[in-house]
Amino acid sequence: MNLYKFTAVLTPVEENSETYYQVRVPALPEIVTFGDTVEEATFMAQDALELVVLSRLEEKESIPLDKRPVRINQKSIIKEVLVSVVHNVNALPLTQDVKLSFA
C-alpha cells in the first residue's frame, strides 16, 4: 500500500442562491470535482485522487509531487488530502494449453 498526500483547493461557487464547492488539485490539473459541502467536496477530492493515482500507476506514469497553489481565491479553503492505493498486478501469460473456466 502506498500513501500519497495532495493539496486540494476548495472554492465556493454561488449559483442560483445556492453554494457548492469546486475542487482542484494543483499537482494533478486533470482533477476537477464538486461537492455541496466542504465535507462532501473533500470526499470527492479523495475519490478522484484515488482514481487518478491508480490510473497513473496502471499506465506506468509518474505520480507528481504535491504542489501548493500559487494564487487562490480569498474564500477558498486549502485541504491536504491523503489517499492510500494498493496496486498489484497478478497476471500470467495465456498459452494455448490454458483453459479458462468461468463458473
A tleap script that builds the chain and sets N, CA, C and O, in Angstrom:
source leaprc.protein.ff14SB
mol = sequence {
  NMET ASN LEU TYR LYS PHE THR ALA VAL LEU
  THR PRO VAL GLU GLU ASN SER GLU THR TYR
  TYR GLN VAL ARG VAL PRO ALA LEU PRO GLU
  ILE VAL THR PHE GLY ASP THR VAL GLU GLU
  ALA THR PHE MET ALA GLN ASP ALA LEU GLU
  LEU VAL VAL LEU SER ARG LEU GLU GLU LYS
  GLU SER ILE PRO LEU ASP LYS ARG PRO VAL
  ARG ILE ASN GLN LYS SER ILE ILE LYS GLU
  VAL LEU VAL SER VAL VAL HIE ASN VAL ASN
  ALA LEU PRO LEU THR GLN ASP VAL LYS LEU
  SER PHE CALA
}
set mol.1.N position { 0.847 -1.168 0.000 }
set mol.1.CA position { 0.000 0.000 0.000 }
set mol.1.C position { 0.896 1.235 0.000 }
set mol.1.O position { 1.850 1.326 0.772 }
set mol.2.N position { 0.574 2.177 -0.873 }
set mol.2.CA position { 1.304 3.438 -0.946 }
set mol.2.C position { 0.395 4.570 -0.497 }
set mol.2.O position { -0.797 4.597 -0.804 }
set mol.3.N position { 0.986 5.502 0.236 }
set mol.3.CA position { 0.246 6.681 0.676 }
set mol.3.C position { 0.706 7.885 -0.122 }
set mol.3.O position { 1.897 8.059 -0.383 }
set mol.4.N position { -0.251 8.711 -0.503 }
set mol.4.CA position { 0.031 9.930 -1.257 }
set mol.4.C position { -0.718 11.078 -0.605 }
set mol.4.O position { -1.865 10.924 -0.185 }
set mol.5.N position { -0.065 12.229 -0.521 }
set mol.5.CA position { -0.708 13.413 0.052 }
set mol.5.C position { -0.707 14.508 -1.006 }
set mol.5.O position { 0.322 14.811 -1.609 }
set mol.6.N position { -1.883 15.095 -1.217 }
set mol.6.CA position { -2.018 16.167 -2.192 }
set mol.6.C position { -2.796 17.327 -1.585 }
set mol.6.O position { -3.664 17.139 -0.732 }
set mol.7.N position { -2.469 18.510 -2.037 }
set mol.7.CA position { -3.191 19.710 -1.633 }
set mol.7.C position { -4.375 19.902 -2.572 }
set mol.7.O position { -4.229 19.869 -3.794 }
set mol.8.N position { -5.542 20.103 -1.985 }
set mol.8.CA position { -6.756 20.379 -2.759 }
set mol.8.C position { -7.233 21.786 -2.417 }
set mol.8.O position { -7.141 22.230 -1.273 }
set mol.9.N position { -7.740 22.471 -3.427 }
set mol.9.CA position { -8.276 23.819 -3.240 }
set mol.9.C position { -9.784 23.739 -3.454 }
set mol.9.O position { -10.254 23.388 -4.536 }
set mol.10.N position { -10.531 24.072 -2.401 }
set mol.10.CA position { -11.992 24.075 -2.451 }
set mol.10.C position { -12.446 25.527 -2.547 }
set mol.10.O position { -12.217 26.328 -1.640 }
set mol.11.N position { -13.091 25.847 -3.659 }
set mol.11.CA position { -13.530 27.219 -3.891 }
set mol.11.C position { -15.058 27.277 -3.897 }
set mol.11.O position { -15.700 26.586 -4.688 }
set mol.12.N position { -15.642 28.097 -3.019 }
set mol.12.CA position { -17.102 28.205 -3.024 }
set mol.12.C position { -17.592 28.895 -4.294 }
set mol.12.O position { -17.028 29.894 -4.741 }
set mol.13.N position { -18.647 28.337 -4.855 }
set mol.13.CA position { -19.258 28.891 -6.063 }
set mol.13.C position { -20.728 29.129 -5.748 }
set mol.13.O position { -21.442 28.217 -5.332 }
set mol.14.N position { -21.165 30.352 -5.950 }
set mol.14.CA position { -22.571 30.678 -5.712 }
set mol.14.C position { -23.299 30.710 -7.051 }
set mol.14.O position { -22.890 31.382 -7.998 }
set mol.15.N position { -24.388 29.960 -7.090 }
set mol.15.CA position { -25.169 29.856 -8.312 }
set mol.15.C position { -26.629 29.688 -7.932 }
set mol.15.O position { -26.972 28.776 -7.180 }
set mol.16.N position { -27.487 30.552 -8.439 }
set mol.16.CA position { -28.928 30.483 -8.146 }
set mol.16.C position { -29.201 30.451 -6.644 }
set mol.16.O position { -30.002 29.644 -6.172 }
set mol.17.N position { -28.546 31.313 -5.909 }
set mol.17.CA position { -28.673 31.465 -4.453 }
set mol.17.C position { -28.263 30.206 -3.672 }
set mol.17.O position { -28.613 30.071 -2.499 }
set mol.18.N position { -27.541 29.305 -4.294 }
set mol.18.CA position { -27.005 28.130 -3.603 }
set mol.18.C position { -25.495 28.125 -3.749 }
set mol.18.O position { -24.950 28.664 -4.712 }
set mol.19.N position { -24.830 27.515 -2.791 }
set mol.19.CA position { -23.372 27.443 -2.814 }
set mol.19.C position { -22.928 25.988 -2.891 }
set mol.19.O position { -23.456 25.127 -2.188 }
set mol.20.N position { -21.954 25.728 -3.752 }
set mol.20.CA position { -21.283 24.427 -3.793 }
set mol.20.C position { -19.796 24.713 -3.845 }
set mol.20.O position { -19.385 25.864 -3.990 }
set mol.21.N position { -18.991 23.676 -3.729 }
set mol.21.CA position { -17.544 23.841 -3.693 }
set mol.21.C position { -16.902 23.126 -4.886 }
set mol.21.O position { -17.082 21.925 -5.086 }
set mol.22.N position { -16.158 23.894 -5.660 }
set mol.22.CA position { -15.391 23.332 -6.764 }
set mol.22.C position { -14.035 22.922 -6.196 }
set mol.22.O position { -13.436 23.655 -5.410 }
set mol.23.N position { -13.562 21.755 -6.597 }
set mol.23.CA position { -12.295 21.240 -6.094 }
set mol.23.C position { -11.302 21.105 -7.244 }
set mol.23.O position { -11.613 20.564 -8.305 }
set mol.24.N position { -10.104 21.613 -6.996 }
set mol.24.CA position { -8.985 21.440 -7.927 }
set mol.24.C position { -7.772 20.978 -7.143 }
set mol.24.O position { -7.621 21.290 -5.961 }
set mol.25.N position { -6.905 20.226 -7.822 }
set mol.25.CA position { -5.675 19.729 -7.217 }
set mol.25.C position { -4.522 20.254 -8.067 }
set mol.25.O position { -4.334 19.786 -9.190 }
set mol.26.N position { -3.745 21.214 -7.561 }
set mol.26.CA position { -2.687 21.826 -8.376 }
set mol.26.C position { -1.690 20.830 -8.986 }
set mol.26.O position { -1.227 21.035 -10.108 }
set mol.27.N position { -1.361 19.771 -8.272 }
set mol.27.CA position { -0.396 18.794 -8.789 }
set mol.27.C position { -0.973 17.933 -9.905 }
set mol.27.O position { -0.230 17.379 -10.715 }
set mol.28.N position { -2.282 17.821 -9.947 }
set mol.28.CA position { -2.963 16.991 -10.946 }
set mol.28.C position { -4.088 17.815 -11.570 }
set mol.28.O position { -5.244 17.691 -11.165 }
set mol.29.N position { -3.758 18.653 -12.549 }
set mol.29.CA position { -4.759 19.569 -13.110 }
set mol.29.C position { -5.942 18.891 -13.786 }
set mol.29.O position { -6.949 19.546 -14.057 }
set mol.30.N position { -5.847 17.610 -14.062 }
set mol.30.CA position { -6.981 16.918 -14.676 }
set mol.30.C position { -8.112 16.685 -13.682 }
set mol.30.O position { -9.223 16.330 -14.077 }
set mol.31.N position { -7.839 16.881 -12.406 }
set mol.31.CA position { -8.877 16.677 -11.393 }
set mol.31.C position { -9.675 17.963 -11.189 }
set mol.31.O position { -9.135 18.999 -10.800 }
set mol.32.N position { -10.959 17.867 -11.461 }
set mol.32.CA position { -11.927 18.920 -11.150 }
set mol.32.C position { -13.175 18.189 -10.693 }
set mol.32.O position { -13.750 17.392 -11.435 }
set mol.33.N position { -13.589 18.466 -9.465 }
set mol.33.CA position { -14.782 17.815 -8.939 }
set mol.33.C position { -15.535 18.817 -8.075 }
set mol.33.O position { -15.097 19.957 -7.918 }
set mol.34.N position { -16.651 18.403 -7.524 }
set mol.34.CA position { -17.526 19.318 -6.801 }
set mol.34.C position { -18.138 18.622 -5.595 }
set mol.34.O position { -18.162 17.394 -5.514 }
set mol.35.N position { -18.634 19.430 -4.656 }
set mol.35.CA position { -19.387 18.922 -3.521 }
set mol.35.C position { -20.279 20.015 -2.980 }
set mol.35.O position { -19.942 21.196 -3.061 }
set mol.36.N position { -21.426 19.625 -2.424 }
set mol.36.CA position { -22.368 20.600 -1.878 }
set mol.36.C position { -21.886 21.196 -0.563 }
set mol.36.O position { -22.271 22.311 -0.208 }
set mol.37.N position { -21.049 20.466 0.160 }
set mol.37.CA position { -20.494 20.934 1.432 }
set mol.37.C position { -18.986 20.751 1.388 }
set mol.37.O position { -18.457 20.091 0.493 }
set mol.38.N position { -18.293 21.341 2.364 }
set mol.38.CA position { -16.839 21.164 2.441 }
set mol.38.C position { -16.507 19.679 2.629 }
set mol.38.O position { -15.569 19.168 2.018 }
set mol.39.N position { -17.270 19.000 3.466 }
set mol.39.CA position { -17.019 17.577 3.726 }
set mol.39.C position { -17.214 16.747 2.460 }
set mol.39.O position { -16.398 15.880 2.150 }
set mol.40.N position { -18.294 17.014 1.735 }
set mol.40.CA position { -18.552 16.263 0.503 }
set mol.40.C position { -17.494 16.580 -0.547 }
set mol.40.O position { -17.041 15.680 -1.254 }
set mol.41.N position { -17.096 17.831 -0.658 }
set mol.41.CA position { -16.065 18.212 -1.625 }
set mol.41.C position { -14.736 17.546 -1.294 }
set mol.41.O position { -14.011 17.124 -2.195 }
set mol.42.N position { -14.412 17.449 -0.009 }
set mol.42.CA position { -13.179 16.774 0.409 }
set mol.42.C position { -13.242 15.293 0.068 }
set mol.42.O position { -12.263 14.724 -0.415 }
set mol.43.N position { -14.390 14.663 0.316 }
set mol.43.CA position { -14.574 13.251 -0.037 }
set mol.43.C position { -14.426 13.052 -1.549 }
set mol.43.O position { -13.774 12.110 -1.998 }
set mol.44.N position { -15.035 13.943 -2.322 }
set mol.44.CA position { -14.947 13.835 -3.782 }
set mol.44.C position { -13.508 14.010 -4.253 }
set mol.44.O position { -13.084 13.352 -5.203 }
set mol.45.N position { -12.756 14.889 -3.600 }
set mol.45.CA position { -11.337 15.078 -3.931 }
set mol.45.C position { -10.570 13.791 -3.670 }
set mol.45.O position { -9.760 13.370 -4.496 }
set mol.46.N position { -10.821 13.169 -2.532 }
set mol.46.CA position { -10.132 11.919 -2.195 }
set mol.46.C position { -10.482 10.828 -3.204 }
set mol.46.O position { -9.603 10.090 -3.650 }
set mol.47.N position { -11.745 10.722 -3.561 }
set mol.47.CA position { -12.186 9.716 -4.529 }
set mol.47.C position { -11.514 9.939 -5.884 }
set mol.47.O position { -11.018 8.992 -6.495 }
set mol.48.N position { -11.498 11.181 -6.349 }
set mol.48.CA position { -10.870 11.496 -7.642 }
set mol.48.C position { -9.370 11.230 -7.593 }
set mol.48.O position { -8.799 10.708 -8.551 }
set mol.49.N position { -8.733 11.585 -6.487 }
set mol.49.CA position { -7.292 11.344 -6.352 }
set mol.49.C position { -6.964 9.858 -6.400 }
set mol.49.O position { -6.005 9.454 -7.058 }
set mol.50.N position { -7.750 9.048 -5.711 }
set mol.50.CA position { -7.517 7.601 -5.739 }
set mol.50.C position { -7.604 7.064 -7.163 }
set mol.50.O position { -6.765 6.266 -7.581 }
set mol.51.N position { -8.609 7.496 -7.902 }
set mol.51.CA position { -8.782 7.022 -9.282 }
set mol.51.C position { -7.638 7.469 -10.190 }
set mol.51.O position { -7.138 6.681 -10.993 }
set mol.52.N position { -7.225 8.725 -10.065 }
set mol.52.CA position { -6.158 9.238 -10.932 }
set mol.52.C position { -4.820 8.580 -10.594 }
set mol.52.O position { -4.068 8.204 -11.493 }
set mol.53.N position { -4.522 8.440 -9.304 }
set mol.53.CA position { -3.261 7.802 -8.913 }
set mol.53.C position { -3.235 6.348 -9.384 }
set mol.53.O position { -2.237 5.899 -9.947 }
set mol.54.N position { -4.311 5.622 -9.162 }
set mol.54.CA position { -4.373 4.233 -9.612 }
set mol.54.C position { -4.231 4.133 -11.124 }
set mol.54.O position { -3.509 3.267 -11.619 }
set mol.55.N position { -4.899 4.995 -11.856 }
set mol.55.CA position { -4.800 5.003 -13.312 }
set mol.55.C position { -3.361 5.269 -13.765 }
set mol.55.O position { -2.853 4.603 -14.667 }
set mol.56.N position { -2.720 6.238 -13.137 }
set mol.56.CA position { -1.328 6.547 -13.500 }
set mol.56.C position { -0.407 5.362 -13.205 }
set mol.56.O position { 0.489 5.064 -13.994 }
set mol.57.N position { -0.620 4.691 -12.082 }
set mol.57.CA position { 0.196 3.522 -11.759 }
set mol.57.C position { -0.018 2.410 -12.785 }
set mol.57.O position { 0.943 1.786 -13.236 }
set mol.58.N position { -1.265 2.165 -13.150 }
set mol.58.CA position { -1.563 1.121 -14.129 }
set mol.58.C position { -0.958 1.432 -15.495 }
set mol.58.O position { -0.565 0.519 -16.221 }
set mol.59.N position { -0.882 2.708 -15.846 }
set mol.59.CA position { -0.316 3.117 -17.134 }
set mol.59.C position { 1.194 3.365 -17.048 }
set mol.59.O position { 1.823 3.820 -18.003 }
set mol.60.N position { 1.761 3.049 -15.861 }
set mol.60.CA position { 3.202 3.239 -15.615 }
set mol.60.C position { 3.631 4.697 -15.814 }
set mol.60.O position { 4.733 4.977 -16.287 }
set mol.61.N position { 2.746 5.607 -15.446 }
set mol.61.CA position { 3.045 7.034 -15.493 }
set mol.61.C position { 3.533 7.476 -14.113 }
set mol.61.O position { 3.252 6.827 -13.106 }
set mol.62.N position { 4.253 8.569 -14.086 }
set mol.62.CA position { 4.773 9.054 -12.815 }
set mol.62.C position { 3.660 9.708 -11.989 }
set mol.62.O position { 2.672 10.210 -12.525 }
set mol.63.N position { 3.852 9.684 -10.692 }
set mol.63.CA position { 2.958 10.371 -9.766 }
set mol.63.C position { 3.685 11.644 -9.344 }
set mol.63.O position { 4.758 11.568 -8.746 }
set mol.64.N position { 3.123 12.802 -9.642 }
set mol.64.CA position { 3.833 14.046 -9.315 }
set mol.64.C position { 3.873 14.290 -7.812 }
set mol.64.O position { 3.060 13.766 -7.050 }
set mol.65.N position { 4.837 15.095 -7.415 }
set mol.65.CA position { 4.905 15.537 -6.030 }
set mol.65.C position { 3.785 16.532 -5.778 }
set mol.65.O position { 3.268 17.156 -6.705 }
set mol.66.N position { 3.420 16.670 -4.514 }
set mol.66.CA position { 2.379 17.632 -4.154 }
set mol.66.C position { 2.814 19.031 -4.561 }
set mol.66.O position { 4.001 19.356 -4.579 }
set mol.67.N position { 1.837 19.835 -4.881 }
set mol.67.CA position { 2.102 21.200 -5.329 }
set mol.67.C position { 1.105 22.127 -4.643 }
set mol.67.O position { -0.105 21.909 -4.701 }
set mol.68.N position { 1.623 23.152 -4.001 }
set mol.68.CA position { 0.758 24.146 -3.362 }
set mol.68.C position { 0.309 25.148 -4.421 }
set mol.68.O position { 1.041 25.420 -5.373 }
set mol.69.N position { -0.895 25.696 -4.256 }
set mol.69.CA position { -1.361 26.680 -5.242 }
set mol.69.C position { -0.551 27.969 -5.147 }
set mol.69.O position { -0.128 28.370 -4.063 }
set mol.70.N position { -0.344 28.606 -6.284 }
set mol.70.CA position { 0.386 29.871 -6.317 }
set mol.70.C position { -0.523 30.996 -5.856 }
set mol.70.O position { -0.130 31.838 -5.048 }
set mol.71.N position { -1.742 31.003 -6.377 }
set mol.71.CA position { -2.743 32.010 -6.013 }
set mol.71.C position { -4.070 31.319 -5.783 }
set mol.71.O position { -4.424 30.359 -6.468 }
set mol.72.N position { -4.797 31.831 -4.799 }
set mol.72.CA position { -6.129 31.276 -4.571 }
set mol.72.C position { -7.114 32.404 -4.315 }
set mol.72.O position { -6.740 33.514 -3.937 }
set mol.73.N position { -8.360 32.091 -4.530 }
set mol.73.CA position { -9.454 32.996 -4.204 }
set mol.73.C position { -9.462 33.195 -2.688 }
set mol.73.O position { -9.202 32.254 -1.939 }
set mol.74.N position { -9.753 34.387 -2.244 }
set mol.74.CA position { -9.740 34.714 -0.826 }
set mol.74.C position { -10.682 33.813 -0.018 }
set mol.74.O position { -10.426 33.554 1.158 }
set mol.75.N position { -11.758 33.339 -0.633 }
set mol.75.CA position { -12.728 32.493 0.070 }
set mol.75.C position { -12.399 30.999 -0.029 }
set mol.75.O position { -13.082 30.177 0.580 }
set mol.76.N position { -11.369 30.647 -0.784 }
set mol.76.CA position { -11.027 29.239 -0.974 }
set mol.76.C position { -10.507 28.618 0.317 }
set mol.76.O position { -9.984 29.299 1.199 }
set mol.77.N position { -10.669 27.323 0.394 }
set mol.77.CA position { -10.205 26.536 1.537 }
set mol.77.C position { -9.143 25.565 1.028 }
set mol.77.O position { -9.336 24.897 0.012 }
set mol.78.N position { -8.029 25.494 1.735 }
set mol.78.CA position { -6.955 24.566 1.374 }
set mol.78.C position { -7.090 23.330 2.266 }
set mol.78.O position { -7.187 23.442 3.488 }
set mol.79.N position { -7.096 22.166 1.644 }
set mol.79.CA position { -7.165 20.900 2.388 }
set mol.79.C position { -6.038 19.998 1.911 }
set mol.79.O position { -5.753 19.927 0.715 }
set mol.80.N position { -5.400 19.311 2.846 }
set mol.80.CA position { -4.447 18.270 2.477 }
set mol.80.C position { -5.211 16.954 2.504 }
set mol.80.O position { -5.826 16.593 3.507 }
set mol.81.N position { -5.160 16.250 1.388 }
set mol.81.CA position { -5.930 15.021 1.243 }
set mol.81.C position { -4.963 13.855 1.131 }
set mol.81.O position { -4.059 13.859 0.296 }
set mol.82.N position { -5.162 12.867 1.977 }
set mol.82.CA position { -4.323 11.678 1.998 }
set mol.82.C position { -5.068 10.529 1.343 }
set mol.82.O position { -6.227 10.269 1.667 }
set mol.83.N position { -4.405 9.842 0.423 }
set mol.83.CA position { -5.028 8.681 -0.215 }
set mol.83.C position { -4.073 7.497 -0.119 }
set mol.83.O position { -2.853 7.649 -0.167 }
set mol.84.N position { -4.658 6.330 0.018 }
set mol.84.CA position { -3.860 5.103 0.010 }
set mol.84.C position { -4.303 4.265 -1.178 }
set mol.84.O position { -5.496 4.103 -1.436 }
set mol.85.N position { -3.334 3.743 -1.885 }
set mol.85.CA position { -3.631 2.975 -3.087 }
set mol.85.C position { -2.849 1.676 -3.041 }
set mol.85.O position { -1.644 1.670 -2.791 }
set mol.86.N position { -3.547 0.582 -3.284 }
set mol.86.CA position { -2.906 -0.713 -3.409 }
set mol.86.C position { -2.915 -1.051 -4.888 }
set mol.86.O position { -3.962 -1.073 -5.535 }
set mol.87.N position { -1.724 -1.313 -5.408 }
set mol.87.CA position { -1.628 -1.601 -6.839 }
set mol.87.C position { -0.800 -2.858 -7.027 }
set mol.87.O position { 0.425 -2.832 -6.915 }
set mol.88.N position { -1.476 -3.952 -7.311 }
set mol.88.CA position { -0.809 -5.218 -7.581 }
set mol.88.C position { -1.265 -5.721 -8.938 }
set mol.88.O position { -2.453 -5.697 -9.262 }
set mol.89.N position { -0.320 -6.166 -9.711 }
set mol.89.CA position { -0.668 -6.768 -10.990 }
set mol.89.C position { -0.290 -8.231 -10.904 }
set mol.89.O position { 0.884 -8.576 -10.778 }
set mol.90.N position { -1.287 -9.081 -10.973 }
set mol.90.CA position { -1.076 -10.525 -10.932 }
set mol.90.C position { -1.622 -11.108 -12.218 }
set mol.90.O position { -2.824 -11.340 -12.354 }
set mol.91.N position { -0.736 -11.337 -13.146 }
set mol.91.CA position { -1.189 -11.846 -14.437 }
set mol.91.C position { -0.221 -12.910 -14.926 }
set mol.91.O position { 0.992 -12.816 -14.737 }
set mol.92.N position { -0.778 -13.890 -15.540 }
set mol.92.CA position { 0.020 -14.940 -16.168 }
set mol.92.C position { -0.205 -14.876 -17.670 }
set mol.92.O position { -1.323 -14.621 -18.119 }
set mol.93.N position { 0.837 -15.103 -18.446 }
set mol.93.CA position { 0.629 -15.092 -19.897 }
set mol.93.C position { -0.253 -16.264 -20.312 }
set mol.93.O position { -0.107 -17.375 -19.802 }
set mol.94.N position { -1.158 -16.009 -21.229 }
set mol.94.CA position { -2.021 -17.073 -21.736 }
set mol.94.C position { -1.287 -17.882 -22.793 }
set mol.94.O position { -0.597 -17.338 -23.654 }
set mol.95.N position { -1.450 -19.167 -22.706 }
set mol.95.CA position { -0.919 -20.057 -23.741 }
set mol.95.C position { -2.086 -20.882 -24.260 }
set mol.95.O position { -3.188 -20.844 -23.712 }
set mol.96.N position { -1.828 -21.609 -25.302 }
set mol.96.CA position { -2.894 -22.438 -25.875 }
set mol.96.C position { -3.293 -23.560 -24.928 }
set mol.96.O position { -4.390 -24.105 -25.050 }
set mol.97.N position { -2.423 -23.918 -23.985 }
set mol.97.CA position { -2.715 -25.011 -23.067 }
set mol.97.C position { -3.624 -24.598 -21.920 }
set mol.97.O position { -4.160 -25.453 -21.216 }
set mol.98.N position { -3.798 -23.321 -21.729 }
set mol.98.CA position { -4.593 -22.846 -20.611 }
set mol.98.C position { -6.058 -22.847 -21.009 }
set mol.98.O position { -6.423 -22.308 -22.054 }
set mol.99.N position { -6.898 -23.450 -20.180 }
set mol.99.CA position { -8.328 -23.449 -20.428 }
set mol.99.C position { -8.962 -22.585 -19.364 }
set mol.99.O position { -8.759 -22.799 -18.168 }
set mol.100.N position { -9.732 -21.604 -19.807 }
set mol.100.CA position { -10.398 -20.712 -18.878 }
set mol.100.C position { -11.766 -21.263 -18.530 }
set mol.100.O position { -12.498 -21.753 -19.390 }
set mol.101.N position { -12.091 -21.172 -17.254 }
set mol.101.CA position { -13.395 -21.615 -16.803 }
set mol.101.C position { -14.016 -20.526 -15.968 }
set mol.101.O position { -13.424 -20.060 -14.994 }
set mol.102.N position { -15.202 -20.124 -16.348 }
set mol.102.CA position { -15.926 -19.095 -15.597 }
set mol.102.C position { -17.180 -19.735 -15.031 }
set mol.102.O position { -18.095 -20.110 -15.764 }
set mol.103.N position { -17.202 -19.851 -13.729 }
set mol.103.CA position { -18.353 -20.500 -13.100 }
set mol.103.C position { -19.075 -19.561 -12.182 }
set mol.103.O position { -20.071 -19.943 -11.567 }
savepdb mol mol.pdb
quit
